[in-house]
């Protein structure tokens, strides 16, 4: 069960890392606004951390 949950967390993290910046700029009223670069960076970092934690959870290192 830990493997399935870990893989799902990792997939969610990868989707967040790759699709998050695009969704943020699409939904934002000003795509080249003041926080556009920081929003994209935040989505990439959070998604990467979630993907790594999901893999660590799947392998049994964390949790």
N, C-alpha and C positions, 0 to 999 in steps of 0.2 A: 504494500500500500504506500509506503514511503517513496518508492521509486515512481509510482504513478503521479503522486502529488508533487514530487520534486520536478518531474519532467513538465508537468502543467505550469508550475511556477516559472520554470526556465523558459518555456514557450511564451508565456505572458510577458516576461521580461524582454525577450527578443522582439516581440511585436511592439512593445512600448518603445524600445530603443530605436527601431527602424521606422515605425509609422507615427510615433508621437510628434516629432518635429513637423512633419507634413500636416498632420491634423491640427496642430496648434496654429500654424500659419494660415491654414484654410479657414478656421473658425475665427481667427483674429480679425478685427476690423481694419487694422493697419499692419500688413505683413512685414513692412520694413520699419516698424516702429522701434521705440527705444529698447524694448525688452525682447525683441525677436531672437537675437543671438543667444541670450541667456536662457530663454525658454527652450530652445532647441538643445542647448547643452545640458540643461536640467533633465529633459526627457531622456537624452542619451545616457547620462550618468545613472539615473534611477533605473532605467531599463537594463543596463549592464550589471548593476549591483543585484537586481532581482534575478537575472539569468544566472549569475555566479552562485548566489545563495540557493537557487533552485537545484543547480547541479550538485552543490555540496550537500544539500538535504537528501537528494536522491542517492548519493553514494554513502550516506550515513555519517558524514563528518560533523554536520550540524544537526541538532534536533534529536 
